[in-house]
Amino acid sequence: MDQNNYIFEIEDLCKYFPAGKKQVVKAVDGINLKIRKGETVGLVGESGCGKTTCGRTIIKLYEPTKGKILFEGKDVSKLHGKSLLSFKKDVQVIFQDPYASLDPRMTIGEIISEGMHVHLKISQKEMDERVADLLNKVGLNAEYANRFAHELSGGQRQRVGIARALAVEPKFIMCDEPISALDVSIQAQVVNLLIKLQKEMGLTYLFISHDLSMVKHISDRVGVMYLGSFVELASNEVLYSSPKHPYTQALISAIPEADPDYESQKERTKLEGEVPSPLNPPSGCKFRTRCKYATERCAKEVPEFREVEPNHFVACHLFDNDGKK
């Protein structure tokens, strides 16, 4: 595919955090990912696997320990001044917690228009009109502009968070578990709203979540993370219908089914043991301590994250021979 079709190209991305004497937590460890313009890439995995840290590092909320991040072909680490300001305008975030991410001292109108003061050269009247339009876009009345965050429900607050992210006309939005703090009845509404806005505005999403059913609904491709690294990356259809990595298989099998009869007969892949400490991960394959297929080789060699089928990448020694066990 033409390089111009990629909005982000991430190569060997690492983010390490110091933890005591000469110890580091490898929160993100060697991520390679290309995100096409207009697509949604889902990022899944257990809590603590590094999903959010990966997303925040990609958009430069965290400085990477090493690796290269290209945004529309430009090296993000070399952006300064106006080019850096332009990058911050083009890349926005919808945060996980709608209660903590909105300033309680500001009106909803002030929250949404805050970024406009920095990035858009428009009059106050135009800002007010734009705030009203954005509120309508996310399913709220224009009168909400005069309210405060504490007067809104969780779902309404998250809609405000979406409006704030859209306010500066971004190209890319990192959705950091945007539905995990919401009632189940509201989650589908928010996800459907994100899909609708993407079609209308040509947005690109990185959708981070541990809700695999919602990720399946919204994503074009899905990456599975375990202890800071990718173990599998494939299209939505392929990953959910034919998962290859044992960890992915366990995650997919845990998705609940609406049909109680089918759910009661469904076979689940159970994982033994606990997630290892990121301070002291296992040698070789990080997943080997919980994998029923683990061999001596898994303890000695780190599996290469490689393409085993067209556009289907897996990091597992089981698939070293043309994608077959």
C-alpha positions as a Markdown table, in Angstrom:
| # | Residue | x | y | z |
|---|---|---|---|---|
| 1 | Met | 0.0 | 0.0 | 0.0 |
| 2 | Asp | 1.1 | 3.6 | -0.8 |
| 3 | Gln | 3.0 | 5.1 | 2.2 |
| 4 | Asn | 0.8 | 8.2 | 1.9 |
| 5 | Asn | -2.2 | 6.1 | 3.0 |
| 6 | Tyr | -0.7 | 5.7 | 6.5 |
| 7 | Ile | -1.4 | 8.3 | 9.1 |
| 8 | Phe | 0.9 | 6.6 | 11.7 |
| 9 | Glu | 3.9 | 4.4 | 11.2 |
| 10 | Ile | 5.3 | 3.0 | 14.5 |
| 11 | Glu | 8.6 | 1.1 | 14.5 |
| 12 | Asp | 10.1 | -0.7 | 17.5 |
| 13 | Leu | 8.3 | 1.5 | 20.0 |
| 14 | Cys | 9.4 | 1.1 | 23.6 |
| 15 | Lys | 8.3 | 2.9 | 26.8 |
| 16 | Tyr | 10.1 | 2.0 | 30.0 |
| 17 | Phe | 9.4 | 3.5 | 33.5 |
| 18 | Pro | 12.0 | 3.5 | 36.3 |
| 19 | Ala | 11.0 | 1.3 | 39.3 |
| 20 | Gly | 13.4 | 1.4 | 42.2 |
| 21 | Lys | 17.1 | 0.6 | 42.1 |
| 22 | Lys | 18.2 | -0.3 | 38.5 |
| 23 | Gln | 14.8 | -1.7 | 37.7 |
| 24 | Val | 12.5 | -0.7 | 34.9 |
| 25 | Val | 9.0 | -1.6 | 33.9 |
| 26 | Lys | 8.9 | -2.3 | 30.2 |
| 27 | Ala | 5.3 | -1.1 | 29.7 |
| 28 | Val | 5.6 | -1.0 | 26.0 |
| 29 | Asp | 8.3 | -3.2 | 24.5 |
| 30 | Gly | 9.0 | -3.2 | 20.7 |
| 31 | Ile | 5.7 | -2.4 | 19.1 |
| 32 | Asn | 5.4 | -2.2 | 15.3 |
| 33 | Leu | 2.2 | -0.9 | 13.8 |
| 34 | Lys | 1.0 | 1.0 | 10.8 |
| 35 | Ile | -2.4 | 2.7 | 10.9 |
| 36 | Arg | -4.2 | 3.6 | 7.7 |
| 37 | Lys | -6.1 | 6.8 | 7.3 |
| 38 | Gly | -9.8 | 6.4 | 8.0 |
| 39 | Glu | -9.5 | 3.0 | 9.7 |
| 40 | Thr | -10.1 | 1.9 | 13.3 |
| 41 | Val | -7.4 | -0.2 | 15.0 |
| 42 | Gly | -8.6 | -1.9 | 18.2 |
| 43 | Leu | -6.1 | -2.6 | 20.9 |
| 44 | Val | -7.0 | -5.4 | 23.4 |
| 45 | Gly | -5.5 | -7.3 | 26.3 |
| 46 | Glu | -5.7 | -7.8 | 30.0 |
| 47 | Ser | -5.4 | -4.9 | 32.4 |
| 48 | Gly | -1.8 | -3.8 | 32.8 |
| 49 | Cys | -0.7 | -5.1 | 29.4 |
| 50 | Gly | 0.4 | -1.7 | 28.2 |
| 51 | Lys | -2.6 | -0.7 | 25.9 |
| 52 | Thr | -3.0 | 2.8 | 27.3 |
| 53 | Thr | 0.7 | 3.5 | 27.6 |
| 54 | Cys | 1.1 | 2.4 | 24.0 |
| 55 | Gly | -1.6 | 4.8 | 22.9 |
| 56 | Arg | -0.3 | 7.7 | 25.0 |
| 57 | Thr | 3.3 | 7.2 | 23.7 |
| 58 | Ile | 2.1 | 7.2 | 20.1 |
| 59 | Ile | 0.5 | 10.6 | 20.5 |
| 60 | Lys | 3.4 | 12.0 | 22.5 |
| 61 | Leu | 1.7 | 12.3 | 25.9 |
| 62 | Tyr | 4.6 | 10.1 | 27.0 |
| 63 | Glu | 8.1 | 10.4 | 25.5 |
| 64 | Pro | 9.2 | 7.1 | 24.0 |
| 65 | Thr | 12.2 | 5.4 | 25.5 |
| 66 | Lys | 13.2 | 4.4 | 22.0 |
| 67 | Gly | 11.7 | 3.7 | 18.6 |
| 68 | Lys | 10.3 | 5.8 | 15.7 |
| 69 | Ile | 6.9 | 7.4 | 15.3 |
| 70 | Leu | 6.0 | 8.8 | 11.9 |
| 71 | Phe | 2.8 | 10.9 | 11.6 |
| 72 | Glu | 1.9 | 11.5 | 7.9 |
| 73 | Gly | 5.5 | 10.6 | 7.1 |
| 74 | Lys | 7.0 | 13.1 | 9.5 |
| 75 | Asp | 9.2 | 12.0 | 12.5 |
| 76 | Val | 7.2 | 13.1 | 15.6 |
| 77 | Ser | 10.4 | 13.4 | 17.7 |
| 78 | Lys | 11.7 | 16.1 | 15.4 |
| 79 | Leu | 8.6 | 18.3 | 15.5 |
| 80 | His | 9.0 | 21.7 | 17.0 |
| 81 | Gly | 7.2 | 25.0 | 17.2 |
| 82 | Lys | 4.3 | 25.4 | 14.7 |
| 83 | Ser | 4.8 | 21.8 | 13.4 |
| 84 | Leu | 4.5 | 20.4 | 16.9 |
| 85 | Leu | 1.4 | 22.6 | 17.6 |
| 86 | Ser | -0.1 | 21.3 | 14.3 |
| 87 | Phe | 0.5 | 17.7 | 15.4 |
| 88 | Lys | -1.2 | 18.3 | 18.7 |
| 89 | Lys | -4.2 | 19.8 | 16.9 |
| 90 | Asp | -4.4 | 16.8 | 14.5 |
| 91 | Val | -4.2 | 14.2 | 17.3 |
| 92 | Gln | -6.8 | 14.2 | 20.1 |
| 93 | Val | -7.9 | 11.9 | 23.0 |
| 94 | Ile | -11.1 | 10.7 | 24.5 |
| 95 | Phe | -10.2 | 9.7 | 28.0 |
| 96 | Gln | -11.5 | 6.7 | 30.0 |
| 97 | Asp | -13.0 | 8.4 | 33.0 |
| 98 | Pro | -15.7 | 11.0 | 32.0 |
| 99 | Tyr | -15.9 | 12.1 | 35.7 |
| 100 | Ala | -12.1 | 12.9 | 36.1 |
| 101 | Ser | -11.4 | 14.3 | 32.6 |
| 102 | Leu | -13.7 | 17.3 | 32.7 |
| 103 | Asp | -12.8 | 20.4 | 34.8 |
| 104 | Pro | -15.6 | 20.9 | 37.4 |
| 105 | Arg | -14.9 | 24.7 | 37.5 |
| 106 | Met | -15.6 | 25.2 | 33.8 |
| 107 | Thr | -18.9 | 25.2 | 31.9 |
| 108 | Ile | -19.4 | 22.6 | 29.2 |
| 109 | Gly | -19.0 | 25.4 | 26.6 |
| 110 | Glu | -15.7 | 26.5 | 28.0 |
| 111 | Ile | -14.4 | 22.9 | 28.1 |
| 112 | Ile | -15.3 | 22.3 | 24.5 |
| 113 | Ser | -14.0 | 25.7 | 23.2 |
| 114 | Glu | -10.7 | 25.6 | 25.2 |
| 115 | Gly | -8.7 | 24.0 | 22.4 |
| 116 | Met | -10.2 | 26.4 | 19.8 |
| 117 | His | -8.5 | 29.4 | 21.6 |
| 118 | Val | -5.1 | 27.7 | 20.9 |
| 119 | His | -5.6 | 26.1 | 17.5 |
| 120 | Leu | -8.4 | 27.9 | 15.6 |
| 121 | Lys | -8.3 | 31.6 | 14.6 |
| 122 | Ile | -12.0 | 32.3 | 14.9 |
| 123 | Ser | -14.2 | 34.8 | 16.7 |
| 124 | Gln | -16.0 | 34.2 | 20.0 |
| 125 | Lys | -19.3 | 34.2 | 18.1 |
| 126 | Glu | -18.0 | 31.5 | 15.7 |
| 127 | Met | -16.7 | 29.5 | 18.7 |
| 128 | Asp | -20.2 | 29.6 | 20.4 |
| 129 | Glu | -21.8 | 28.5 | 17.1 |
| 130 | Arg | -19.2 | 25.7 | 16.8 |
| 131 | Val | -19.8 | 24.5 | 20.4 |
| 132 | Ala | -23.6 | 24.4 | 19.7 |
| 133 | Asp | -23.0 | 22.4 | 16.5 |
| 134 | Leu | -20.7 | 20.0 | 18.2 |
| 135 | Leu | -23.1 | 19.4 | 21.1 |
| 136 | Asn | -25.8 | 18.6 | 18.5 |
| 137 | Lys | -23.4 | 16.3 | 16.7 |
| 138 | Val | -22.9 | 14.2 | 19.8 |
| 139 | Gly | -26.6 | 14.1 | 20.7 |
| 140 | Leu | -26.9 | 16.9 | 23.3 |
| 141 | Asn | -28.9 | 20.2 | 23.2 |
| 142 | Ala | -27.0 | 23.5 | 22.7 |
| 143 | Glu | -28.3 | 24.6 | 26.1 |
| 144 | Tyr | -25.8 | 22.1 | 27.8 |
| 145 | Ala | -23.1 | 24.7 | 27.0 |
| 146 | Asn | -24.1 | 26.6 | 30.1 |
| 147 | Arg | -24.1 | 23.7 | 32.4 |
| 148 | Phe | -21.3 | 22.2 | 34.6 |
| 149 | Ala | -20.0 | 18.7 | 34.5 |
| 150 | His | -21.6 | 17.7 | 37.8 |
| 151 | Glu | -25.0 | 18.3 | 36.3 |
| 152 | Leu | -24.5 | 15.6 | 33.7 |
| 153 | Ser | -24.7 | 11.9 | 33.7 |
| 154 | Gly | -21.7 | 9.7 | 32.9 |
| 155 | Gly | -22.9 | 9.1 | 29.3 |
| 156 | Gln | -23.6 | 12.8 | 28.8 |
| 157 | Arg | -20.1 | 13.7 | 30.1 |
| 158 | Gln | -18.5 | 11.2 | 27.7 |
| 159 | Arg | -20.4 | 12.8 | 24.9 |
| 160 | Val | -18.9 | 16.2 | 26.0 |
| 161 | Gly | -15.5 | 14.5 | 26.0 |
| 162 | Ile | -16.1 | 13.4 | 22.4 |
| 163 | Ala | -17.2 | 16.9 | 21.4 |
| 164 | Arg | -14.0 | 18.4 | 23.0 |
| 165 | Ala | -11.9 | 16.0 | 21.0 |
| 166 | Leu | -13.7 | 17.0 | 17.8 |
| 167 | Ala | -13.5 | 20.7 | 18.5 |
| 168 | Val | -10.2 | 21.4 | 16.8 |
| 169 | Glu | -10.9 | 19.3 | 13.7 |
| 170 | Pro | -8.5 | 16.5 | 14.3 |
| 171 | Lys | -7.4 | 13.7 | 11.9 |
| 172 | Phe | -6.8 | 11.0 | 14.6 |
| 173 | Ile | -8.4 | 10.3 | 17.9 |
| 174 | Met | -7.1 | 7.9 | 20.6 |
| 175 | Cys | -10.1 | 6.4 | 22.3 |
| 176 | Asp | -8.7 | 5.3 | 25.7 |
| 177 | Glu | -11.3 | 2.8 | 27.0 |
| 178 | Pro | -14.1 | 5.4 | 26.3 |
| 179 | Ile | -16.9 | 3.1 | 27.4 |
| 180 | Ser | -15.5 | 1.2 | 30.4 |
| 181 | Ala | -16.8 | 3.7 | 33.0 |
| 182 | Leu | -20.3 | 3.8 | 31.4 |
| 183 | Asp | -23.5 | 1.8 | 32.0 |
| 184 | Val | -23.9 | -1.1 | 29.6 |
| 185 | Ser | -27.1 | 0.5 | 28.2 |
| 186 | Ile | -25.0 | 3.6 | 27.2 |
| 187 | Gln | -21.9 | 1.8 | 25.9 |
| 188 | Ala | -23.5 | 0.8 | 22.5 |
| 189 | Gln | -24.8 | 4.4 | 22.0 |
| 190 | Val | -21.4 | 5.9 | 22.5 |
| 191 | Val | -19.7 | 3.3 | 20.2 |
| 192 | Asn | -22.4 | 3.9 | 17.5 |
| 193 | Leu | -21.9 | 7.6 | 17.8 |
| 194 | Leu | -18.1 | 7.2 | 17.2 |
| 195 | Ile | -18.8 | 5.1 | 14.1 |
| 196 | Lys | -21.2 | 7.7 | 12.8 |
| 197 | Leu | -18.8 | 10.6 | 13.4 |
| 198 | Gln | -16.0 | 8.7 | 11.8 |
| 199 | Lys | -18.0 | 8.3 | 8.6 |
| 200 | Glu | -19.0 | 12.0 | 8.6 |
| 201 | Met | -15.6 | 13.5 | 9.4 |
| 202 | Gly | -13.2 | 11.0 | 7.9 |
| 203 | Leu | -11.5 | 10.3 | 11.3 |
| 204 | Thr | -9.0 | 7.6 | 12.2 |
| 205 | Tyr | -9.3 | 5.9 | 15.6 |
| 206 | Leu | -7.1 | 3.9 | 17.9 |
| 207 | Phe | -9.7 | 2.2 | 20.0 |
| 208 | Ile | -8.3 | 0.8 | 23.3 |
| 209 | Ser | -10.6 | -1.5 | 25.3 |
| 210 | His | -10.8 | -4.8 | 27.2 |
| 211 | Asp | -14.4 | -5.3 | 25.9 |
| 212 | Leu | -13.7 | -7.6 | 22.9 |
| 213 | Ser | -17.3 | -7.6 | 21.7 |
| 214 | Met | -17.3 | -3.8 | 21.4 |
| 215 | Val | -13.9 | -3.9 | 19.7 |
| 216 | Lys | -15.3 | -6.4 | 17.2 |
| 217 | His | -18.2 | -4.0 | 16.5 |
| 218 | Ile | -16.1 | -0.9 | 15.8 |
| 219 | Ser | -12.6 | -2.0 | 14.6 |
| 220 | Asp | -11.2 | -2.8 | 11.1 |
| 221 | Arg | -8.1 | -4.4 | 12.5 |
| 222 | Val | -7.3 | -5.6 | 16.1 |
| 223 | Gly | -4.0 | -5.9 | 17.9 |
| 224 | Val | -3.6 | -8.1 | 20.9 |
| 225 | Met | -1.1 | -7.1 | 23.6 |
| 226 | Tyr | 0.5 | -9.2 | 26.4 |
| 227 | Leu | 3.0 | -7.7 | 28.8 |
| 228 | Gly | 3.9 | -4.8 | 26.6 |
| 229 | Ser | 4.2 | -6.6 | 23.3 |
| 230 | Phe | 2.0 | -7.6 | 20.4 |
| 231 | Val | 1.2 | -11.3 | 20.2 |
| 232 | Glu | -1.3 | -11.0 | 17.3 |
| 233 | Leu | -2.5 | -8.5 | 14.8 |
| 234 | Ala | -5.1 | -9.2 | 12.1 |
| 235 | Ser | -8.3 | -7.9 | 10.4 |
| 236 | Asn | -11.4 | -7.9 | 12.6 |
| 237 | Glu | -13.0 | -10.8 | 10.7 |
| 238 | Val | -9.9 | -13.0 | 10.7 |
| 239 | Leu | -8.9 | -12.5 | 14.3 |
| 240 | Tyr | -12.4 | -13.3 | 15.7 |
| 241 | Ser | -13.0 | -16.2 | 13.3 |
| 242 | Ser | -9.6 | -17.7 | 13.3 |
| 243 | Pro | -7.3 | -16.6 | 16.2 |
| 244 | Lys | -3.9 | -18.2 | 16.1 |
| 245 | His | -2.0 | -17.2 | 19.2 |
| 246 | Pro | -3.1 | -19.3 | 22.3 |
| 247 | Tyr | -3.6 | -16.1 | 24.3 |
| 248 | Thr | -5.9 | -14.6 | 21.6 |
| 249 | Gln | -7.8 | -17.9 | 21.5 |
| 250 | Ala | -8.4 | -17.7 | 25.3 |
| 251 | Leu | -9.6 | -14.0 | 25.0 |
| 252 | Ile | -12.0 | -14.8 | 22.2 |
| 253 | Ser | -13.4 | -17.8 | 23.9 |
| 254 | Ala | -14.2 | -15.7 | 27.0 |
| 255 | Ile | -16.6 | -13.4 | 25.0 |
| 256 | Pro | -20.1 | -14.0 | 26.4 |
| 257 | Glu | -22.8 | -15.1 | 23.9 |
| 258 | Ala | -26.4 | -13.7 | 23.9 |
| 259 | Asp | -27.9 | -17.2 | 23.4 |
| 260 | Pro | -27.9 | -18.9 | 26.8 |
| 261 | Asp | -28.1 | -22.4 | 25.2 |
| 262 | Tyr | -25.1 | -21.7 | 23.0 |
| 263 | Glu | -23.3 | -20.1 | 25.9 |
| 264 | Ser | -23.8 | -23.1 | 28.2 |
| 265 | Gln | -22.4 | -25.5 | 25.6 |
| 266 | Lys | -19.5 | -23.3 | 24.5 |
| 267 | Glu | -16.0 | -24.5 | 25.2 |
| 268 | Arg | -13.7 | -22.0 | 26.9 |
| 269 | Thr | -9.9 | -21.9 | 26.7 |
| 270 | Lys | -8.8 | -21.5 | 30.3 |
| 271 | Leu | -5.5 | -20.0 | 31.2 |
| 272 | Glu | -3.6 | -21.3 | 34.2 |
| 273 | Gly | -1.5 | -19.1 | 36.5 |
| 274 | Glu | -1.3 | -15.4 | 37.0 |
| 275 | Val | 0.0 | -12.7 | 34.7 |
| 276 | Pro | 3.8 | -12.4 | 35.4 |
| 277 | Ser | 5.2 | -9.2 | 37.0 |
| 278 | Pro | 6.3 | -6.7 | 34.3 |
| 279 | Leu | 9.3 | -6.0 | 36.6 |
| 280 | Asn | 10.5 | -9.6 | 36.0 |
| 281 | Pro | 8.9 | -11.0 | 32.9 |
| 282 | Pro | 9.7 | -14.6 | 31.8 |
| 283 | Ser | 12.6 | -15.3 | 29.5 |
| 284 | Gly | 11.9 | -16.0 | 25.9 |
| 285 | Cys | 8.2 | -15.9 | 25.2 |
| 286 | Lys | 6.4 | -13.8 | 27.9 |
| 287 | Phe | 3.3 | -16.0 | 27.6 |
| 288 | Arg | 5.0 | -19.3 | 28.0 |
| 289 | Thr | 4.3 | -19.6 | 31.8 |
| 290 | Arg | 0.6 | -19.8 | 31.0 |
| 291 | Cys | 0.7 | -21.6 | 27.7 |
| 292 | Lys | -0.2 | -25.3 | 27.3 |
| 293 | Tyr | 1.9 | -25.5 | 24.2 |
| 294 | Ala | 5.1 | -24.1 | 25.7 |
| 295 | Thr | 8.4 | -26.0 | 25.0 |
| 296 | Glu | 12.1 | -25.5 | 25.9 |
| 297 | Arg | 12.5 | -23.3 | 22.9 |
| 298 | Cys | 9.9 | -20.9 | 24.2 |
| 299 | Ala | 12.0 | -20.3 | 27.3 |
| 300 | Lys | 15.1 | -19.6 | 25.3 |
| 301 | Glu | 14.0 | -17.6 | 22.3 |
| 302 | Val | 11.8 | -14.5 | 21.9 |
| 303 | Pro | 9.3 | -15.4 | 19.2 |
| 304 | Glu | 9.4 | -13.1 | 16.2 |
| 305 | Phe | 6.3 | -11.0 | 15.4 |
| 306 | Arg | 5.9 | -12.1 | 11.8 |
| 307 | Glu | 3.4 | -12.3 | 9.0 |
| 308 | Val | 2.1 | -15.9 | 8.9 |
| 309 | Glu | -0.7 | -15.2 | 6.5 |
| 310 | Pro | -1.4 | -12.1 | 4.4 |
| 311 | Asn | -1.9 | -9.2 | 6.8 |
| 312 | His | -2.0 | -11.6 | 9.8 |
| 313 | Phe | 0.9 | -11.3 | 12.2 |
| 314 | Val | 1.6 | -13.6 | 15.2 |
| 315 | Ala | 4.4 | -13.8 | 17.7 |
| 316 | Cys | 4.5 | -17.6 | 18.5 |
| 317 | His | 7.0 | -20.4 | 17.8 |
| 318 | Leu | 4.0 | -22.6 | 16.8 |
| 319 | Phe | 3.7 | -20.7 | 13.6 |
| 320 | Asp | 7.3 | -20.5 | 12.3 |
| 321 | Asn | 6.4 | -22.7 | 9.3 |
| 322 | Asp | 4.2 | -20.8 | 6.9 |
| 323 | Gly | 1.5 | -20.1 | 9.6 |
| 324 | Lys | 0.9 | -23.7 | 10.4 |
| 325 | Lys | 1.3 | -25.4 | 13.7 |
